[in-house]
Amino acid sequence: MSDAVVIQLIATAGLILVAALGKVKLDRIGRDAREAREQTANEHADAEYPNLRDELTAMRADLSAGLDRLEAGQKRHDGEIGGIRHTQRQQTDALARLDERMEGRDAEQRREHAVLAKRLDDHLTTTD
C-alpha cells in the first residue's frame, strides 16, 4: 500500500469518527430541545397565554405593579413610624421635664421640713 492510500484511509477513519461523535452530540441536543419544548409548551386549549414567554412577560408586569404597591406601603409605614418616634421623643422630653420639676419640689419640701423640724426642736428646747 502506498503512503497516499494509508493517509487517505486515516483521514477517512478520522472523518467517520468525527461524524459519529457529532451525531451523538446532535442527538443529545435534539433530546434536550424536545424536553425543553415539552416543559414550556402550553397544552391548555383555552389558555390565556399561548406560550411560557408571554406568560412570564405578563407575570413580570403583575409583579412590578405589586412591588410598586409594596414600596408605597413601606413608605407610608416609614412615615408612620417616624411620627410615632417623634411623639415618643416628645413624651420622653416631657417626662424628663416633669422629673426635674418633681425633684425640685422634693428638694424644696425637704428644706421646708428641715426648717420646720429645726423650729420645732427650738420651740421644744425653749419650753422645757
C-alpha positions as CSV (number, residue, x, y, z in Angstrom):
1,M,0.0,0.0,0.0
2,S,1.2,3.4,-0.9
3,D,1.6,6.2,1.6
4,A,-1.2,8.2,-0.1
5,V,-3.6,5.3,0.4
6,V,-2.7,5.0,4.0
7,I,-3.1,8.7,4.5
8,Q,-6.5,8.6,2.8
9,L,-7.6,5.7,5.0
10,I,-6.5,7.5,8.1
11,A,-8.3,10.7,7.0
12,T,-11.4,8.8,6.2
13,A,-11.4,7.0,9.5
14,G,-10.9,10.3,11.3
15,L,-13.8,11.8,9.3
16,I,-16.1,8.9,10.2
17,L,-15.1,9.2,13.9
18,V,-15.8,13.0,13.9
19,A,-19.1,12.4,12.1
20,A,-20.1,9.8,14.7
21,L,-19.2,12.0,17.6
22,G,-21.0,14.9,16.0
23,K,-24.2,12.7,15.5
24,V,-24.1,11.7,19.2
25,K,-23.8,15.4,20.2
26,L,-26.6,16.5,17.8
27,D,-28.9,13.7,19.1
28,R,-28.3,14.9,22.7
29,I,-29.0,18.5,21.7
30,G,-32.2,17.3,20.0
31,R,-33.4,15.4,23.1
32,D,-32.7,18.5,25.2
33,A,-34.6,20.7,22.8
34,R,-37.6,18.3,22.8
35,E,-37.6,18.2,26.6
36,A,-37.4,21.9,26.8
37,R,-40.3,22.3,24.4
38,E,-42.4,19.8,26.4
39,Q,-41.8,21.7,29.6
40,T,-42.6,25.1,28.2
41,A,-45.4,24.3,25.8
42,N,-48.9,25.4,27.0
43,E,-51.1,22.5,26.3
44,H,-54.3,24.0,27.5
45,A,-56.5,24.9,24.6
46,D,-58.2,27.8,26.3
47,A,-55.1,29.2,28.0
48,E,-54.8,33.0,28.3
49,Y,-51.1,32.9,27.1
50,P,-50.0,30.8,24.2
51,N,-46.5,30.2,25.5
52,L,-44.3,30.5,28.5
53,R,-42.6,33.7,27.4
54,D,-45.9,35.6,27.1
55,E,-47.0,34.3,30.5
56,L,-43.7,35.4,32.1
57,T,-44.0,38.8,30.5
58,A,-47.5,39.2,31.9
59,M,-46.3,38.0,35.3
60,R,-43.5,40.5,35.3
61,A,-46.0,43.3,34.8
62,D,-48.1,42.0,37.7
63,L,-45.0,41.6,39.9
64,S,-43.9,45.1,39.0
65,A,-47.3,46.6,40.0
66,G,-47.2,44.6,43.2
67,L,-43.7,45.8,44.0
68,D,-44.8,49.4,43.4
69,R,-47.7,48.9,45.9
70,L,-45.4,47.3,48.4
71,E,-42.9,50.2,48.2
72,A,-45.7,52.7,48.6
73,G,-47.0,50.9,51.7
74,Q,-43.4,50.7,53.0
75,K,-43.0,54.5,52.6
76,R,-46.3,55.1,54.4
77,H,-45.2,52.8,57.2
78,D,-41.9,54.6,57.4
79,G,-43.7,57.9,57.8
80,E,-46.0,56.5,60.4
81,I,-43.1,55.0,62.4
82,G,-41.3,58.4,62.1
83,G,-44.4,60.1,63.6
84,I,-44.5,57.5,66.4
85,R,-40.8,58.1,67.2
86,H,-41.4,61.9,67.2
87,T,-44.3,61.5,69.6
88,Q,-42.2,59.2,71.8
89,R,-39.4,61.7,71.9
90,Q,-41.8,64.5,72.9
91,Q,-43.2,62.3,75.7
92,T,-39.8,61.4,76.9
93,D,-38.8,65.0,77.0
94,A,-42.0,65.9,78.8
95,L,-41.4,63.2,81.4
96,A,-37.8,64.4,81.9
97,R,-39.1,67.9,82.5
98,L,-41.7,66.6,84.9
99,D,-39.0,64.6,86.7
100,E,-36.9,67.7,87.1
101,R,-39.8,69.7,88.5
102,M,-40.7,66.8,90.9
103,E,-37.1,66.7,92.1
104,G,-37.1,70.4,92.6
105,R,-40.3,70.2,94.6
106,D,-38.9,67.3,96.6
107,A,-35.8,69.3,97.4
108,E,-38.0,72.3,98.4
109,Q,-40.1,70.1,100.7
110,R,-37.1,68.6,102.3
111,R,-35.8,72.1,103.0
112,E,-39.1,73.2,104.4
113,H,-39.3,70.0,106.6
114,A,-35.8,70.7,107.8
115,V,-36.7,74.3,108.7
116,L,-39.9,73.2,110.4
117,A,-38.1,70.4,112.3
118,K,-35.5,72.9,113.4
119,R,-38.1,75.4,114.6
120,L,-40.0,72.6,116.4
121,D,-36.8,71.4,118.1
122,D,-36.0,75.1,119.0
123,H,-39.5,75.5,120.4
124,L,-39.4,72.3,122.4
125,T,-36.0,73.1,123.8
126,T,-37.1,76.6,124.9
127,T,-40.2,75.3,126.6
128,D,-38.5,72.7,128.7
